[in-house]
Amino acid sequence: MQAVTLAKGLKRKGWEVRFVALVERGDYKSCCQYMYDGFLVYGLPIKNIENFLEGGVGIKQLTSVLTRLFWILLKHHKKYKVIHCHTLSFPFTGISILGKLLGKRTLGKVTMSNDLDSSNVGKITGIVNRYFYLSFDCLVAISHEIEQKLLQQGVGEEKILRIPNTVDSSVFFPVTVSEKENLRRKLGLPRGIIALFSGGIIRRKGVDTLIDVWIRSFQYSQNYTLVLAGPLSPQHGIEDSYFKSIYQKIEKNNMKDRIIFTNKIENIEEYMQAADFFVFPSLLEGMPNVILETMACGTPAISFAVSGVRDIIDHRENGIIIPAGRTDLFQKAMNEISLNSDLRKIFSEKSVKKIREHFEINVIVERYIDYYQR
């Protein structure tokens, strides 16, 4: 979604943007074209796309993908000047070499620090992957932690472009008290204090930790509701056995009516606007989009100190950062922010200010354009 948000911002500035994306459809030996959200997409068909993205493929398929990708880039080479790769996953780091062959400037965006960890792809593949990502003209570090990881990997400072993720404030914006009440009625949410989590129901997001902390804090209070906004089917982003264990815990503690699952939704901004605060117990991130989005809506966040969070939240100025694993402090922060409406208001106002000054789409687009035009 970051790629689409950036593309929309570039389009408003008069830039033409086209995408190359993996698709699981059609003839797997030929490419396709289609429109997505107003942008032309060159589709690269892949059989069993999830298995491919998890690295469960052989050298034959990898070679086939890179060959077809090169053909797309070559065929349309007169229509673009810059190749902006929004993942550093292998084999897409090979785009750096394809760009050099075509005489195009290449950017590789590091979305999570473990993108640079080659240990999970094997020794030889890891060496190749490292060569590939070091061959980009520029590597985009979206957080301080990722920038430091790049430096540790031997990437020169002149090659690192520090640009964070962005958020579109025309979609994510604060609402008035009466508008918040109307949204709650529209969404079927109860009265009282509402905390929101948004993301996949997976271990990396720490949802089991959140449920444990929530039950300890609010099991005997009817005035507090936790909303978990995210998909509930394995094909859309949950770990099935993990979800079942969480749901059983909720049932065991008689909290089905106060811990609500929304399933997959398209209007997350309305839930963020309707909530009193946002909770994010994730264990690994690059720069969490949901933190940017909720703060843009004026809904303050409590988060573990994962990558990118310190770039967004100023501790106890516009939100609360908890040392990773300190569930006792997470619980304390939830209790504090739920009971203190004045604190929520202060955090809310400063959250919106921080996002608009440093992360709003128009600010970030100008920084990318400055690099594209060098």
N, C-alpha and C positions, 0 to 999 in steps of 0.2 A: 504493500500500500504506500510506502514511502516513495517508491519510484513513480507511482501515479500522481501523488500529491505534488512532487517536484515537477513532473511533466506538465501538470495543469498550470503551475506557477510560471514555468518557462513559456508555455503557450500564450499566457496573458501578456508576456513581454515580447511577443512576436516571434518566438523561436518555434521551429517545427521539430516535433519529437516523434520518433517511431520506435517500436519495441520489437525485440526478438524474444520469444518465450517458448518454453516447453509446453506441449499440449498432448493429451492422451486421447487422440481421436483420428479418424481418417486413415489414409494410406500411410503406413509407417515408413515408407521409402521416399515419400515426396513431401514437400512443404506446402503450407497453406497460408492464406491471408484472411484476416477478419478484423472487424472494428471492435474495440473495447473502450467504453467510456469516452468515445470521441477520438481515439487514437488508432492508427493503423498498426496492426500486429502481424509480424511474420511468424507463423507458428511452426515449430520444429517438433513433429510428432515423435513420441517416445512410447514404446510399449512398456507397461507396468512402470509408470512414472515414479511412484513412491519408492519402489525398489531401487530405481536408478538414483534418486536423490539421496538414498541412504548408503550408496556406494556398493550395492549388491549386483554389480555388472562386471563383465569381462572386458578385456582390452579391445576385442572386436567391436563391441557396441560403443565403447568410448571413442574409438577411432572413427566410427560411422557418424557419431554425433558431431565431433569436431570438424569432420569433412563437410557435412551438410551445413554446419554453422558458417564455415569459411565460404561456402558457395553463396549463402544468403548475403553475407557481408560483401563479397566480391561483386555479385550481381547488382547490388544497389549502391556501390561505393561512391558514385557521383552525387548521391542524395544526402550525404552526411559528412561531417568533419570530425566529430568526436564520438568515441565509443565509451559509454559510461556503464560499467559492469556493476550491478548492484548485489553481487555475491562474490565471495572468494572461495567458494566451495569448488573442489576438484570435480570435473575437469574444466570448469568455466574460467579458471585462472588462465587457461590456454588462450583466451581472448587477447591477452597481452601480446602474444606472439603473432596472432592473426592480424592484430592492429599494426604491428611493425611491418609485416609483409605488405599491407595495404597503404602504408604511409599515413596512418591515422593516429591522432592523439588518443591515449587510453587512460581511463581512470578506473581503479578498482576500489570499491567501497567495502571496508571491513565492518561488518555488522555485529560480530561478536568476537571476543578475543580468542576463543577456541577455534576460529576459522584459520588461525595461524598455526595450530597444532597439527602436525602431519603424522603423529604417531598412530592415529586411527585409520590411516589409509595405507600403511605398510612402508617399509624403509625406502624402497626404490621410488615408489609413487610419491612418497613424502619429499624426496630430493627433487623430483621433477616439479612437484607442486610449488615448492619453495622457489625454484628457478622461474617458474611462471609468474608468481605474484610479485617477485622482485623485478620482473621485466615491465611492469606497468609504468607508464610515465609518471603517474601520481597515485598514491594510496590515500584514500579518504579515511581519517580516523574520526569516528563520531563521538568519542569520549576521551577523557584524559587517560583512563586506564588503557584503552586501546592504543593511544599514541605512545604510551610508555612501553607497551608490549612490542610495537613496531620498532622502536629504538633498540630494545633488547635483542630483537631479531636481526639487527644490523642494518636496518633501513635508515638512510641518511635523512636528517631533518629537512633538507631541501626538497625531498620527495614526498613528504607527509603534508597533506592538506587537512587541517583541523576544521571540519564543518559538522555540526551536530545534526541529528534528525530534526524534522520540522513538523509543524501542525498548521492546519488551515483554520484561522480564526473566524472565517465566514461560516464554518460548520460547527466548530467547537467554541462556544461563547457563553458567558454567564447569563442567568435569567433572574428575574425579580422573584420575590417571595411568592406572590400570587401566581406567577407563571410556573414556579416549582410545584405549587399545590395542584395546579391544573394538570401538569405532567404526571404527577403521581396518580391522579384519578384516571387519566388516559391509559397509563401503563398497568393499572390495577395493583398499585403498590399500597401497602398499609400506612397508617399514620405512625408517628413516632420517629425515632432516629433510624436512618437507613445508611448502612455502609455498603460499598460496592467493590466487587472484584471483577476484573475483566481479563479473560485469557483462556487458554486451553486447560482442561482438567487433567494435568500431567504432573509428574513428580517435580520436574524442573521449576514449575511455578509455585511449588510449596503449598498447594491447596490443603493437603492433610494437616499441615502445621496451622494454617489459618482456622480450619474447622476446630481443632483442639483448643486453640486460644479463645475462639469465639464462645465455645461451649463453657469453658471455665469462667469467662467473663459474664455472660448474659443468659445462662441456662434458665435462671429463675426470674427473668424479667420479660414481661410481655411487650415492652416499649421499644425493643431493639430488633431490627431485621437486617440480615445479611443477604445481599443479592449477588449471586454468582452468574455473570453474563458470559456465556460461551457455549460452544457446541457440545452436544451430549452423545454424538455417535462416533464410533471409531474412525470412520472414513473422513470425518470433519475435524479430528483433533483431540480425542480423548484416549487415555489408556484404560481399556475396559475394566480390567481387574482392579486397577487403582481407583476408578470411579465407584465401583461396587463397594469397595471397602469403606470409602468415604460416606457413601449413602447409607450403608448399614450403621455406621457410627451416628449419623444424624437421626436415623429411626430409633436406635437404641436409647438416645437421650431425649426422645419426644420433641424434636425441634424441626419437624418437616414444615410447619407453618411459619417458622421464623428464619429458616435458611432456604432461600428460593433459588431454583435454577431456571434460567430463562430459555435455555437452548440457543441455537444460533440465531442472531438478530442482525438487522441491518441499520438499526437506529441507536447505536451505543451512545451517541452524544446525548440523547434524551435521558437515558439512565444516569449518565454522569451529571447532567443538569439537575436531575431529581434527587440525587443522593446528598447526604450531609458530609460524608468524607469517603475517601478511597483507601483501600487496603491492598498492599502488594508485597507478599512474602516470598517473592521469587528468589531462586538460588543462583541463577545465571542469566545475564542479559548483555546486550551491547549498549543500547540506550533505549529504555522502555517507551514505546510510543504512547502507551496508555497513561503514563505519568504526564507526558506533555499534554495529552488530550484532556485529562481530568482537570489539570491545573488551568488550562485555557478556559474551561467551563467554570472556573472559580470554586472547584471542589477540591479541598486540600487533601494531600496524600500522606499516608504512613507507609514507609517502605524499608525493607532491609537494604543494607549498603552494598548493592550489586553495581556492576559497571554502568556508568552513565548517570546514576541517580544523584551523585554529588554534583554533577554538572547542572542539574535541573533544580533540585531542592536545596535551599539554604536552610540548614537545620535550625528549627525553631524560629525561623523568619517567615517562611511560607509553607512549612510542612515539617514532618518529623522523620529523621533517618535513624534506623535502629541497626546496631552492629549485627552482622549475619549470625543467625542461630540464637540470638538472645530473645527467646519467646516471652520471657518474663517482662522485658522492657517493651516488647510489642504489645502485650496485654495492657501494661500500664499506660501506654500511649493511647490505645483505643479507649480506655476508660476516661482518660483526661479529655480527649478531644470530643467525645460523645457528650460529656457533661458540661462543657464550656463553650457556649454559643458565641461569646465574645472572641475567644481564641479562634474559632472557626472563621469568624468574619474577618479578622486580621489576616489570617493565613490566606483566605480567599482573595482578598484585594491584592495582596502582594504576589500571589500565584499568577493572577491574570497579568499584572504588570511585568513580571519576569518573563513570561512567555511572549508577550507582545514585543518586548524589547530585544529578546535574544533568539527566539525560536520560531517566530511567525514566518509563514511561507515567503512573504515578500522580502524579508531580511535574508533568508537562506538562499533564495533564488539569485539575488544580486551577487552573493559570494561565489556561487557556481559560475555565473556568467562571467565574472571577473577572471576566473581561471580559464574558461572555454576560449576567451578572446585573447589570451596571451600569445 
